[in-house]
Structures are given as structure tokens and as C-alpha cells.
Amino acid sequence: MTVRGLRRAALLTMLPGALILTMPGAYAATLSPLTTASGPTPFARCTPGAASGAVLYPDAEVEPWVAVNPNDSRNIVGVWQQDRWSDGGSRGLVAGYSTNGGKTWHETAQPFSACAGGPSRYDRASDPWVSIGPDGTAYSVGLSFQGSGPVTAVLAATSADGGRTWDNLNVLKDDGSPKYFNDKESVTADPAVAGTAYAVWDRLVSPADNPRSSAHAAAFTGPSWFSRTTDGGKTWSEAKIIVPTQQNQQTIGNQIVVSPDGTLYNVFELTLGTGANGIDGLHGLNVAFSKSTDRGETWTAPQVIASLETVGVTDPNTGAPVRTGDIIPEPAIDPVTGRMYVVWQDSRFNGGHYDEVAISTSADGGATWSTPAQVNTPRGVPAFNPSVRVAGGTVAVTYDDFRSLTAGNTSTLPTDYWFTSSPVGGTAFGNEKHVYGPFDLMTAPVARGFFLGDYQGLAALGSSFASLSVRANDANTANRTDAVFTVITP
């Protein structure tokens, strides 16, 4: 979204850089056949959402997320943006669902935008997310907004039939003033309590009239907001702030993980301005968390895990921007031990020249965290959009990188998708498995840079991992991207 871009541009001047830890070697991971989860757009005849100067990319899917039904591992549900706009969001959000472990897929529109049968107030949608509870109820949230107007809102819906249909549409937060901007919501089903799920997001507040204006980019605050359902998504609690922020402080990328003892951990990027706008001498971008031991009633003050030293991603040969999840940390938790892991993009391993993938872990409920270690194999190229999950004694991470790009190639941007893993408790990654690629990232939609999404989907599937990601279809301008699925077994 436009505001997020302004925030990032205004704050990257605060960043510093260095460290390395990877262990490449033989690898025995296997991949199921790669299948295409997305199909032709269901919104081809829909016209709402157009804005002056905006470019529409029909049939382009971006920003996937995925969940596996704990009641039936053959039932997998993924969500993504469908028909991306260049200046933010898409025509609507689509859910893909499989009933045979990802071998074949069907899809249905989610009611988060006018094109998808949702309220006419919202003509675009973004930031898709899905999570499935222990009774098989799928919870999904989306950012619904106007392409030309000031409205931004967080909406939620549920599916009781494995992703085929979506109902119980609820508005968790709606703002019609340009003073406010809701962003980057997520939802987490409680893995132990049927009918319970937690939604979190950030809400940018500007003392000026228009937070989209770069002239006011330094005058904002952005607390974390929270809502909970305990009746399977029929109703949600009144939204409330759980991470208050002062001026020139904000959160983004809020995401909850639940430990085996029921503790909720909300992990996010915490932006701290200069001077008095820092916390305990910290400034700039930081990976942080807060926690709740009463299922969201009360929350601790934020604790910083590590600085987030992103410098963004560009084409190494041309300098063209690549939009990634550079300020979006991704958490995971071991469902057996409760040990936490967080991955993010960071330039500390190469002196601040380009982003790679960092990880930190905590075995004591977040009281202490390991020194950030490098996940991707060091090859002198950017690595980005990491996802992390824990299953069967293994910590798995997926990411994209540019190792197939050769010097002097300015006509294409070859990009590969990778899987790597470590035994739980460790940060000795390497032993990569090539999932697919190279594909030409220059074919992807352009939204402040070549864009696959701010995240890619990864979920535990028994002792394996379900991967739902987006890749570009080389030179196919009629169908620039597709969501693709595979099961990876370490």
C-alpha cells in the first residue's frame, strides 16, 4: 500500500550492518509434483476500483498464504490477491482449496470487495490471510478499501466446508477518514480451543489530514489493534489497541502464534523514531513482540528481539526496485516445546549492501533470544520473502533469491525459490532444496517495484511442509503470475 511505502522510505535512513552462519551439504528433501493452484480470474468483467494513473494486471495473483486443516490433512486452503493494481491492492481476494492434499485445486472469491460480492463500500482488497482451527473452521481476514477514497477496513469471514464457501462476514474496523490507515492484518486460529481465533493489524494515525502525503510521513503513530472471536467467527470482540505507540513510533506485520501452554505471542516490526521517540536507547526498525497469558485480554509491553537492518531489494544489475516483505518479520512456534523462531530480511551479514534472511530463536518464552544467524546460503546475492514453520522436529524456511542472475543481464531478472531446514533448536541452515526457477521476475506486476507479495505461504503438514507461493510466468503479459503448490518432505 502507498502509506507503507512512504513509511519505509522515510525510515530506511535510520539503518545500520554484520555476521554469518550456514552449513551447506547433502540434502534428501523431496518435492511433490508442482501444481498450479490459481486459475483464470473470476473478476474479468468487474469495473470498480479504478483510479487515475493506476495500472491493472488482470489474471495476476500475488501475496499467497496457506493453512492445513488439522481435522483432515487432505484439505488445504490458500488465499491470494487476484488482479493486482499498481498503486495498491487488487480487485479482490480469492481462496483456493484442495481436498486431495494439493494434487488439484478449486477456487472461490471471498466477500471482501465489491468485485467478489462484498460490500460496495470497498472496491479493492489486499493482505489475504487464512488460519484453520481444531474443529476445521477456516478463518480469513482481508484489508478492504477504496482505490480513490479514504476508506480502509479490516474484514473477517469464515468457511465451515473446507474453503468452498465463505460467510459470517464481519467488519472488525472501518475508518472513513484519511487521517487513519489500517494495514497488514493477520488471523490465527487457536490450535487448542475450537471456535476461537485472533486478528491483529496496525492502524496508522496521522495528526495531519492525509497520512498518504509524503510531506507528513514523519508525523504519525501506528499502534497494534486486536479483535477475538470465541464463537467460530459469528461475532468478534470490539477492536482494541494492544501495543500503544507514541508519535514517530509504529508497528507493522503483526502476527500471533500460540504456544502449547496457551500463551499468545504477537510478533511485529516496531519502528522507533529518533530522540525521545526511541525505547531504551533503541531507534529505527526492530523485530519485536508482546505476549498475553489470558488469550488476549491483557498484553505485555513490547520487547525488542533484534534490530531489523533491511536495505530493501533491487535488481543487482539495473537497480530497479523489487517490492518484498522487507519490514515484515515472520514467526513460528514449535507446537511441542513452545520454542519460538522469527525470520526477517536483513543486511547485517554483508555490511549493509543487500538483504538476506536472518533468524532468531527463543526457548524461554521470549525472555532471551539468540543472536541473529544467517539462513540462506551465502552467495553474494539478495534473498527475500522468507517464511518459517516447525514440524516433525524440523525448522523449515523458504525464500527467493537472485543466484541465477549473471553479470551484465539487464533484460531479465532470474529468480529462484528455495527450501532449507535445521533440526529444532538450531540455526545451522544450509542443505537447500531447489523448489523451482529460475523465472523472470520482470514479468511480475509492478507495484512500487516488481511484486510477488510481501509474503509467501508455508504451513506444517504432518512432518512435511505445504508451500503455496507465487512465481512469474516468463514474458506472459496476459497471465503474469500464478500461485503454485508443493509438499516438501525433509
RODO-2510 file (C-alpha; in nm, 4 decimals, decimal comma):
residues 490
     n   res          X          Y          Z
     1     m     0,0000     0,0000     0,0000
     2     t     0,1099     0,3584    -0,0586
     3     v     0,1370     0,4565     0,3077
     4     r     0,3604     0,1626     0,3878
     5     g     0,5926     0,2677     0,1080
     6     l     0,6138     0,6198     0,2456
     7     r     0,6860     0,4925     0,5952
     8     r     0,9617     0,2642     0,4737
     9     a     1,1215     0,5319     0,2566
    10     a     1,1181     0,7815     0,5418
    11     l     1,2776     0,5414     0,7892
    12     l     1,5421     0,3456     0,5975
    13     t     1,7850     0,6279     0,6691
    14     m     1,7966     0,5001     1,0293
    15     l     1,9532     0,1644     0,9421
    16     p     2,2997     0,0212     1,0154
    17     g     2,5052    -0,3651     0,9309
    18     a     2,7341    -0,7891     1,0076
    19     l     2,7568    -1,1970     1,0805
    20     i     2,7334    -1,5453     0,9027
    21     l     2,6166    -1,8961     0,9929
    22     t     2,5165    -2,1502     0,7282
    23     m     2,6129    -2,5122     0,6733
    24     p     2,5536    -2,6398     0,3199
    25     g     2,5759    -3,0101     0,2494
    26     a     2,3965    -3,3151     0,1124
    27     y     2,0193    -3,2948     0,1124
    28     a     1,7485    -3,5569     0,0851
    29     a     1,4308    -3,3463     0,0795
    30     t     1,1650    -3,4466    -0,1722
    31     l     0,9010    -3,2412    -0,3506
    32     s     0,5556    -3,3475    -0,4596
    33     p     0,4697    -3,2530    -0,8197
    34     l     0,4325    -2,8768    -0,8509
    35     t     0,0676    -2,7870    -0,9157
    36     t    -0,0928    -2,4587    -1,0156
    37     a    -0,3486    -2,3586    -0,7518
    38     s    -0,4822    -2,0441    -0,9210
    39     g    -0,6992    -2,0277    -1,2308
    40     p    -0,8494    -1,7605    -1,4571
    41     t    -0,9704    -1,4509    -1,2760
    42     p    -1,3345    -1,4561    -1,1629
    43     f    -1,3364    -1,0742    -1,1826
    44     a    -1,2832    -1,0240    -1,5564
    45     r    -1,5995    -0,8182    -1,6020
    46     c    -1,5725    -0,6186    -1,2810
    47     t    -1,5046    -0,2450    -1,3153
    48     p    -1,4946    -0,0879    -0,9624
    49     g    -1,1609     0,0146    -0,8126
    50     a    -1,0085     0,2116    -1,0989
    51     a    -0,8096     0,5211    -1,0039
    52     s    -0,6286     0,7840    -1,2061
    53     g    -0,2935     0,6529    -1,3291
    54     a    -0,3431     0,3042    -1,1829
    55     v    -0,2482     0,0013    -1,3924
    56     l    -0,4495    -0,3199    -1,3579
    57     y    -0,2806    -0,6585    -1,4032
    58     p    -0,5645    -0,8989    -1,4922
    59     d    -0,5129    -1,2641    -1,4017
    60     a    -0,2119    -1,1739    -1,1850
    61     e    -0,2069    -1,3431    -0,8441
    62     v     0,0195    -1,2155    -0,5640
    63     e     0,0762    -1,2497    -0,1886
    64     p    -0,0374    -1,6035    -0,1005
    65     w    -0,0942    -1,7585     0,2403
    66     v    -0,1842    -2,1193     0,3205
    67     a    -0,3300    -2,3332     0,6006
    68     v    -0,3814    -2,7075     0,6505
    69     n    -0,6958    -2,8438     0,8141
    70     p    -0,5931    -3,0159     1,1416
    71     n    -0,9016    -3,2400     1,1072
    72     d    -0,8179    -3,3517     0,7550
    73     s    -0,4679    -3,3022     0,6156
    74     r    -0,6035    -3,3561     0,2634
    75     n    -0,7931    -3,0274     0,2977
    76     i    -0,5628    -2,7336     0,2256
    77     v    -0,6827    -2,3735     0,1917
    78     g    -0,4819    -2,0935     0,0346
    79     v    -0,5654    -1,7273    -0,0233
    80     w    -0,4170    -1,4622    -0,2508
    81     q    -0,4749    -1,1244    -0,4150
    82     q    -0,6398    -1,1555    -0,7558
    83     d    -0,5867    -0,8970    -1,0340
    84     r    -0,3323    -0,6667    -0,8731
    85     w    -0,3468    -0,2883    -0,9105
    86     s    -0,0176    -0,0982    -0,9481
    87     d    -0,0997     0,1534    -0,6739
    88     g    -0,2317    -0,0850    -0,4102
    89     g    -0,4464    -0,3911    -0,3565
    90     s    -0,6419    -0,5961    -0,6049
    91     r    -0,9884    -0,6444    -0,7459
    92     g    -1,0486    -0,8998    -0,4734
    93     l    -0,9211    -1,1892    -0,2645
    94     v    -0,9614    -1,5483    -0,3800
    95     a    -0,9469    -1,8698    -0,1780
    96     g    -0,8105    -2,1831    -0,3377
    97     y    -0,8976    -2,5126    -0,1733
    98     s    -0,7882    -2,8711    -0,2207
    99     t    -0,9426    -3,1897    -0,0851
   100     n    -0,6688    -3,4266    -0,2018
   101     g    -0,3548    -3,2885    -0,0416
   102     g    -0,2883    -3,0266    -0,3092
   103     k    -0,2989    -3,2501    -0,6163
   104     t    -0,5870    -3,0478    -0,7622
   105     w    -0,7381    -2,7126    -0,6705
   106     h    -1,0665    -2,5239    -0,6910
   107     e    -1,1208    -2,1576    -0,6109
   108     t    -1,3862    -1,9202    -0,4857
   109     a    -1,3999    -1,5449    -0,4339
   110     q    -1,4030    -1,4138    -0,0766
   111     p    -1,6565    -1,1378     0,0063
   112     f    -1,4025    -0,8674     0,0925
   113     s    -1,4584    -0,6387    -0,2089
   114     a    -1,7336    -0,5317    -0,4468
   115     c    -1,5940    -0,7462    -0,7284
   116     a    -1,6188    -1,0514    -0,5030
   117     g    -1,9767    -0,9869    -0,3934
   118     g    -1,8799    -0,7943    -0,0816
   119     p    -1,9999    -0,4507     0,0321
   120     s    -1,9925    -0,1848    -0,2408
   121     r    -1,8118     0,0444     0,0044
   122     y    -1,4896    -0,1481    -0,0665
   123     d    -1,3724    -0,1682    -0,4277
   124     r    -1,0291    -0,3168    -0,3574
   125     a    -0,8820    -0,5747    -0,1217
   126     s    -0,5347    -0,6748    -0,0057
   127     d    -0,3298    -0,8619     0,2560
   128     p    -0,5071    -1,2032     0,2437
   129     w    -0,4679    -1,4385     0,5401
   130     v    -0,6154    -1,7723     0,6475
   131     s    -0,5897    -1,9999     0,9506
   132     i    -0,7827    -2,3187     1,0399
   133     g    -0,8946    -2,4179     1,3889
   134     p    -0,9041    -2,7622     1,5524
   135     d    -1,2682    -2,8128     1,4502
   136     g    -1,1914    -2,7426     1,0840
   137     t    -1,3310    -2,3874     1,0767
   138     a    -1,1274    -2,1679     0,8436
   139     y    -1,0859    -1,8034     0,9425
   140     s    -0,9836    -1,5457     0,6854
   141     v    -0,9206    -1,1720     0,7049
   142     g    -0,8560    -0,9078     0,4422
   143     l    -0,7828    -0,5395     0,4095
   144     s    -1,0778    -0,3803     0,2261
   145     f    -1,0540    -0,0244     0,0971
   146     q    -1,1242     0,2272    -0,1769
   147     g    -0,8998     0,2838    -0,4758
   148     s    -0,9720     0,6561    -0,4839
   149     g    -1,1314     0,7239    -0,1451
   150     p    -1,0109     0,7353     0,2147
   151     v    -1,1836     0,4195     0,3450
   152     t    -0,9716     0,1363     0,4874
   153     a    -1,1171    -0,1530     0,6848
   154     v    -1,0336    -0,4953     0,8262
   155     l    -1,2911    -0,7626     0,7429
   156     a    -1,3218    -1,1254     0,8554
   157     a    -1,5085    -1,4267     0,7171
   158     t    -1,5224    -1,7999     0,7882
   159     s    -1,5640    -2,1247     0,5993
   160     a    -1,7136    -2,4380     0,7520
   161     d    -1,6748    -2,6510     0,4381
   162     g    -1,3029    -2,6560     0,3714
   163     g    -1,2846    -2,3267     0,1810
   164     r    -1,5697    -2,3862    -0,0657
   165     t    -1,7916    -2,1088     0,0704
   166     w    -1,7309    -1,8078     0,2969
   167     d    -1,9807    -1,6425     0,5272
   168     n    -2,0065    -1,4711     0,8680
   169     l    -1,8695    -1,1513     0,7139
   170     n    -1,7722    -0,9126     0,9944
   171     v    -1,6166    -0,5663     0,9878
   172     l    -1,3528    -0,5565     1,2618
   173     k    -1,2515    -0,1958     1,1979
   174     d    -1,3609     0,0644     0,9412
   175     d    -1,2218     0,4155     0,9002
   176     g    -1,3563     0,6679     0,6515
   177     s    -1,1136     0,9493     0,7227
   178     p    -0,7750     0,9938     0,5524
   179     k    -0,6345     1,0509     0,8994
   180     y    -0,6404     0,6736     0,9572
   181     f    -0,4952     0,3845     0,7628
   182     n    -0,5477     0,0181     0,8595
   183     d    -0,2830    -0,2202     0,7262
   184     k    -0,1246    -0,5663     0,7296
   185     e    -0,3806    -0,7688     0,9226
   186     s    -0,3473    -1,1391     1,0043
   187     v    -0,5604    -1,4017     1,1774
   188     t    -0,4590    -1,7002     1,3905
   189     a    -0,6945    -1,9788     1,4927
   190     d    -0,6265    -2,1039     1,8439
   191     p    -0,4855    -2,4566     1,7880
   192     a    -0,6354    -2,5888     2,1124
   193     v    -0,9640    -2,4012     2,1560
   194     a    -1,2306    -2,4650     1,8919
   195     g    -1,4205    -2,1549     1,7838
   196     t    -1,1500    -1,9126     1,8938
   197     a    -0,9315    -1,7008     1,6662
   198     y    -0,7312    -1,3799     1,6996
   199     a    -0,6932    -1,0949     1,4490
   200     v    -0,4228    -0,8258     1,4671
   201     w    -0,3212    -0,5327     1,2480
   202     d    -0,1631    -0,1874     1,2590
   203     r    -0,3572     0,1371     1,2243
   204     l    -0,1619     0,4386     1,1137
   205     v    -0,2778     0,7666     1,2648
   206     s    -0,1576     1,0994     1,1322
   207     p    -0,2011     1,4340     1,3069
   208     a    -0,2142     1,5821     0,9565
   209     d    -0,5219     1,5455     0,7375
   210     n    -0,3668     1,2997     0,4930
   211     p    -0,1191     1,0303     0,6003
   212     r    -0,0635     0,9439     0,2327
   213     s     0,1210     1,2729     0,1879
   214     s     0,4994     1,2356     0,1930
   215     a     0,5209     1,5804     0,3490
   216     h     0,3671     1,4354     0,6648
   217     a     0,5454     1,0982     0,6636
   218     a     0,7344     1,1885     0,9819
   219     a     0,4162     1,2797     1,1722
   220     f     0,2451     0,9516     1,2537
   221     t     0,1795     0,6887     1,5118
   222     g     0,0715     0,3312     1,4447
   223     p    -0,0435     0,1082     1,7320
   224     s    -0,1334    -0,2603     1,7065
   225     w    -0,5033    -0,3452     1,7183
   226     f    -0,6668    -0,6742     1,8226
   227     s    -1,0023    -0,8494     1,7964
   228     r    -1,1060    -1,2002     1,9010
   229     t    -1,3855    -1,4417     1,8197
   230     t    -1,4947    -1,7187     2,0568
   231     d    -1,7997    -1,8378     1,8642
   232     g    -1,6452    -1,9618     1,5405
   233     g    -1,6394    -1,6233     1,3701
   234     k    -2,0074    -1,5383     1,4075
   235     t    -1,9129    -1,2324     1,6130
   236     w    -1,5872    -1,0586     1,7051
   237     s    -1,4925    -0,8520     2,0086
   238     e    -1,4724    -0,4752     1,9833
   239     a    -1,1323    -0,3882     1,8384
   240     k    -0,8811    -0,2508     2,0896
   241     i    -0,5205    -0,1316     2,0988
   242     i    -0,2766    -0,3883     2,2395
   243     v     0,0527    -0,2161     2,1527
   244     p     0,0220     0,1593     2,2109
   245     t     0,2708     0,3796     2,0260
   246     q     0,3799     0,7403     2,0610
   247     q     0,4437     0,9888     1,7801
   248     n     0,7003     0,8584     1,5292
   249     q     0,6503     0,5054     1,6562
   250     q     0,4512     0,2337     1,4843
   251     t     0,4083    -0,1388     1,4337
   252     i     0,3522    -0,3337     1,1117
   253     g     0,3281    -0,7001     1,0167
   254     n     0,1545    -0,8077     1,3383
   255     q     0,1119    -1,1851     1,3578
   256     i     0,0122    -1,4068     1,6517
   257     v     0,1493    -1,7521     1,7306
   258     v     0,0131    -1,9645     2,0165
   259     s     0,2330    -2,1717     2,2466
   260     p     0,1336    -2,5150     2,3820
   261     d     0,0526    -2,3544     2,7193
   262     g    -0,1917    -2,1119     2,5546
   263     t     0,0267    -1,8002     2,5663
   264     l    -0,0253    -1,5664     2,2704
   265     y     0,2829    -1,4028     2,1151
   266     n     0,2256    -1,1119     1,8778
   267     v     0,5354    -1,0576     1,6621
   268     f     0,5764    -0,7386     1,4575
   269     e     0,8149    -0,4773     1,3235
   270     l     0,8456    -0,1872     1,5661
   271     t     0,9519     0,1447     1,4175
   272     l     1,1102     0,3824     1,6685
   273     g     1,1893     0,7390     1,5688
   274     t     1,4915     0,9380     1,6741
   275     g     1,5489     1,1174     2,0038
   276     a     1,2748     1,0751     2,2603
   277     n     1,0795     0,8545     2,0199
   278     g     1,3046     0,5567     2,0900
   279     i     1,2701     0,2953     2,3653
   280     d     1,5630     0,2153     2,5971
   281     g     1,8049     0,3795     2,3549
   282     l     1,6707     0,1870     2,0525
   283     h     1,5658     0,3554     1,7288
   284     g     1,4979     0,2639     1,3665
   285     l     1,3394    -0,0655     1,2617
   286     n     1,3187    -0,3552     1,5082
   287     v     1,1785    -0,7088     1,5308
   288     a     0,9649    -0,7118     1,8448
   289     f     0,6869    -0,8957     2,0261
   290     s     0,4367    -0,8658     2,3071
   291     k     0,2562    -1,1524     2,4786
   292     s    -0,0694    -1,2372     2,6533
   293     t    -0,1306    -1,5164     2,9058
   294     d    -0,5079    -1,4615     2,9174
   295     r    -0,5966    -1,5174     2,5500
   296     g    -0,5758    -1,1532     2,4563
   297     e    -0,7354    -0,9750     2,7495
   298     t    -0,4092    -0,8100     2,8571
   299     w    -0,0711    -0,7731     2,6883
   300     t     0,2852    -0,7019     2,7976
   301     a     0,4806    -0,4020     2,6768
   302     p     0,6757    -0,4695     2,3561
   303     q     1,0165    -0,6351     2,3824
   304     v     1,2729    -0,5956     2,1035
   305     i     1,4236    -0,9184     1,9658
   306     a     1,6783    -0,7584     1,7318
   307     s     1,7273    -0,4618     1,5042
   308     l     1,5848    -0,5106     1,1552
   309     e     1,8602    -0,3940     0,9207
   310     t     1,6930    -0,4116     0,5815
   311     v     1,8155    -0,2016     0,2909
   312     g     1,5397    -0,3205     0,0583
   313     v     1,5785    -0,5242    -0,2593
   314     t     1,6746    -0,4074    -0,6068
   315     d     1,7836    -0,5724    -0,9313
   316     p     2,1615    -0,6073    -0,8749
   317     n     2,2337    -0,5212    -1,2388
   318     t     1,9918    -0,2363    -1,3070
   319     g     1,8979    -0,1009    -0,9657
   320     a     1,5279    -0,1401    -1,0475
   321     p     1,3199    -0,1746    -0,7288
   322     v     1,1800    -0,5090    -0,6150
   323     r     0,8996    -0,4877    -0,3621
   324     t     0,9330    -0,7518    -0,0891
   325     g     0,8386    -0,8109     0,2733
   326     d     1,1443    -0,6176     0,3863
   327     i     0,9819    -0,4893     0,7069
   328     i     0,7579    -0,7919     0,7714
   329     p     0,9017    -1,0445     1,0236
   330     e     0,7600    -1,3984     1,0074
   331     p     0,7229    -1,6008     1,3318
   332     a     0,6700    -1,9704     1,4022
   333     i     0,6388    -2,1768     1,7169
   334     d     0,7190    -2,5396     1,7931
   335     p     0,3811    -2,6982     1,8783
   336     v     0,5542    -2,9468     2,1097
   337     t     0,8102    -2,7413     2,3030
   338     g     0,6858    -2,3865     2,2533
   339     r     1,0233    -2,2707     2,1235
   340     m     0,9806    -1,9626     1,9025
   341     y     1,1508    -1,8692     1,5763
   342     v     1,1401    -1,5439     1,3803
   343     v     1,2842    -1,4807     1,0324
   344     w     1,3224    -1,1499     0,8500
   345     q     1,5185    -0,9701     0,5782
   346     d     1,8463    -0,8230     0,6984
   347     s     2,1685    -0,6797     0,5553
   348     r     2,3911    -0,7322     0,8615
   349     f     2,5666    -1,0348     0,7099
   350     n     2,7218    -0,8380     0,4222
   351     g     2,7975    -0,4977     0,5656
   352     g     2,4649    -0,3393     0,4748
   353     h     2,4806    -0,3924     0,0984
   354     y     2,1756    -0,6149     0,0336
   355     d     1,9060    -0,8140     0,2160
   356     e     1,9469    -1,1771     0,3167
   357     v     1,7490    -1,3973     0,5581
   358     a     1,8064    -1,3768     0,9343
   359     i     1,6661    -1,5979     1,2117
   360     s     1,6492    -1,5728     1,5900
   361     t     1,5047    -1,8247     1,8360
   362     s     1,3879    -1,8267     2,1987
   363     a     1,3436    -2,1258     2,4281
   364     d     1,2281    -1,9310     2,7356
   365     g     0,9075    -1,7617     2,6297
   366     g     1,0832    -1,4648     2,4734
   367     a     1,2914    -1,3698     2,7790
   368     t     1,6093    -1,4169     2,5739
   369     w     1,6782    -1,4566     2,2017
   370     s     1,9698    -1,5995     2,0078
   371     t     2,1992    -1,3712     1,8115
   372     p     2,0577    -1,3327     1,4589
   373     a     2,2038    -1,6012     1,2305
   374     q     2,2013    -1,6276     0,8535
   375     v     1,9622    -1,8764     0,6945
   376     n     2,0323    -1,8512     0,3208
   377     t     2,3463    -1,9929     0,1658
   378     p     2,5947    -1,7015     0,1263
   379     r     2,6289    -1,6353    -0,2452
   380     g     2,6622    -1,2606    -0,2602
   381     v     2,3059    -1,2057    -0,3832
   382     p     1,9828    -1,0748    -0,2262
   383     a     1,7495    -1,3268    -0,0588
   384     f     1,3998    -1,2203     0,0376
   385     n     1,0410    -1,3036     0,1386
   386     p     1,1288    -1,5737     0,3940
   387     s     0,8632    -1,7923     0,5574
   388     v     0,9211    -2,0248     0,8552
   389     r     0,7375    -2,3205     1,0093
   390     v     0,8142    -2,6042     1,2534
   391     a     0,7055    -2,9670     1,2041
   392     g     0,8326    -3,3126     1,2980
   393     g     1,1472    -3,1905     1,4697
   394     t     1,2455    -2,9655     1,1800
   395     v     1,2525    -2,5877     1,1344
   396     a     1,1882    -2,5049     0,7681
   397     v     1,2433    -2,1784     0,5820
   398     t     1,1563    -2,0874     0,2232
   399     y     1,2791    -1,7815     0,0333
   400     d     1,3537    -1,6320    -0,3084
   401     d     1,6961    -1,5225    -0,4344
   402     f     1,8844    -1,3980    -0,7408
   403     r     2,1694    -1,6510    -0,7639
   404     s     2,0796    -1,7356    -1,1256
   405     l     2,1314    -1,3756    -1,2380
   406     t     2,4542    -1,3287    -1,4322
   407     a     2,6607    -1,0120    -1,4602
   408     g     2,5505    -0,7929    -1,7476
   409     n     2,1998    -0,9371    -1,7789
   410     t     1,9689    -0,6368    -1,7767
   411     s     1,6837    -0,7790    -1,9861
   412     t     1,5545    -1,0390    -1,7369
   413     l     1,5682    -1,0939    -1,3596
   414     p     1,6058    -1,4714    -1,2999
   415     t     1,4653    -1,5642    -0,9591
   416     d     1,4650    -1,8999    -0,7767
   417     y     1,2584    -2,0341    -0,4871
   418     w     1,4375    -2,2384    -0,2178
   419     f     1,3696    -2,4570     0,0851
   420     t     1,6157    -2,5107     0,3680
   421     s     1,5882    -2,6635     0,7145
   422     s     1,7546    -2,7176     1,0506
   423     p     1,6860    -2,9511     1,3431
   424     v     1,4650    -2,7777     1,6003
   425     g     1,6591    -2,5649     1,8432
   426     g     1,9334    -2,4939     1,5906
   427     t     2,0147    -2,2184     1,3471
   428     a     2,2581    -2,4186     1,1308
   429     f     2,0776    -2,3885     0,7994
   430     g     2,2045    -2,4966     0,4598
   431     n     2,1318    -2,8174     0,2688
   432     e     1,8993    -2,6331     0,0357
   433     k     1,6363    -2,7837    -0,1902
   434     h     1,5552    -2,6039    -0,5140
   435     v     1,1757    -2,5735    -0,5275
   436     y     1,1518    -2,4084    -0,8717
   437     g     1,3005    -2,1453    -1,1029
   438     p     1,4579    -1,9520    -1,2380
   439     f     1,1622    -1,7439    -1,3509
   440     d     1,1780    -1,3870    -1,4786
   441     l     1,0693    -1,1510    -1,2011
   442     m     1,0416    -0,8695    -1,4561
   443     t     0,7171    -1,0314    -1,5734
   444     a     0,5532    -0,9796    -1,2327
   445     p     0,3146    -0,6890    -1,1671
   446     v     0,4858    -0,3603    -1,0867
   447     a     0,3671    -0,2045    -0,7604
   448     r     0,6492     0,0235    -0,6464
   449     g     0,8755    -0,2496    -0,7823
   450     f     0,8438    -0,5993    -0,9262
   451     f     0,5953    -0,7605    -0,6887
   452     l     0,5154    -1,1195    -0,5884
   453     g     0,3802    -1,0164    -0,2481
   454     d     0,5021    -0,9156     0,0945
   455     y     0,4965    -1,2827     0,1992
   456     q     0,4694    -1,6406     0,0689
   457     g     0,2714    -1,9257     0,2243
   458     l     0,4197    -2,2129     0,4268
   459     a     0,2352    -2,4482     0,6632
   460     a     0,3118    -2,7644     0,8594
   461     l     0,1634    -3,0794     0,7043
   462     g     0,2366    -3,3650     0,9423
   463     s     0,6162    -3,3871     0,9398
   464     s     0,6246    -3,2242     0,5947
   465     f     0,5586    -2,8686     0,4752
   466     a     0,2913    -2,7295     0,2449
   467     s     0,4236    -2,4484     0,0280
   468     l     0,1962    -2,2053    -0,1580
   469     s     0,3961    -1,9389    -0,3385
   470     v     0,3716    -1,7088    -0,6395
   471     r     0,6013    -1,7251    -0,9403
   472     a     0,6082    -1,5209    -1,2603
   473     n     0,5158    -1,6695    -1,5989
   474     d     0,8034    -1,5582    -1,8185
   475     a     0,7021    -1,2930    -2,0742
   476     n     0,3319    -1,3844    -2,0425
   477     t     0,1777    -1,0399    -2,0026
   478     a    -0,1747    -1,1824    -2,0192
   479     n    -0,1127    -1,4045    -1,7148
   480     r     0,1885    -1,2608    -1,5356
   481     t     0,1839    -1,4735    -1,2195
   482     d     0,0305    -1,7881    -1,0714
   483     a     0,0025    -1,9376    -0,7249
   484     v     0,1749    -2,2767    -0,7174
   485     f     0,1766    -2,5534    -0,4577
   486     t     0,4041    -2,8348    -0,3492
   487     v     0,4594    -3,0551    -0,0423
   488     i     0,8197    -3,0608     0,0781
   489     t     0,9348    -3,3541     0,2909
   490     p     1,2757    -3,3141     0,4643
***
